[in-house]
């Protein structure tokens, strides 16, 4: 049976996570936070003492292949450890971006990502959901927002959690991560040919949700 999948791809801090979680909640669908899988893989590799570079590609891929990760009530567990806060840091994002350029690591995570597609449906958030992981998905959305706006959002998020941050540094970091994600050889960040583009720079979360909802209903 065909499982309905909505793909949300886009650059760092474009609001994909918030939008995807909200859509999944409203539709009663499952939610795949694919970035978390790359973050956890990087975390597990560092914990095992591996440097995140091509010389360790097969060792990191082997870990990704049998990644003991579980998503429970909004928390991310690696083995029995709650790594949610550790992987969500800016450094966690940069580390994820380093392992995500390694083709064998990407391949190792394919089956796990596919396993999230279950009835009644899935909202999948990432960089290559529409281009590589779920190429036949009936709705693919490519989210963008200006770098200034994304840096501002990330800043607000961090400050609200009591984590000190500087907008200029955040912006430089997210632009560096975007550049790596867009320029890698395997599964680079780009809109799928049949993706609908949504620039949410001036939008509230509610407005973005309403827009994607409208597109989804039109596809039924
Ligand atoms: O989405 P998030 O910021 O958690 O992703 C962290 C990093 O993981 C991204 O910068 C990207 O390098 C990588 N990633 C990826 N493919 C995905 C999701 C994330 O390469 N589908």
Boltz pocket constraint, residues with backbone or C-beta under 6 A from the ligand:
constraints:
  - pocket:
      binder: B
      contacts: [[A, 12], [A, 13], [A, 34], [A, 35], [A, 36], [A, 38], [A, 39], [A, 92], [A, 93], [A, 96], [A, 97], [A, 98], [A, 100], [A, 125], [A, 126], [A, 127], [A, 128], [A, 129], [A, 177], [A, 181], [A, 187]]
      max_distance: 6.0
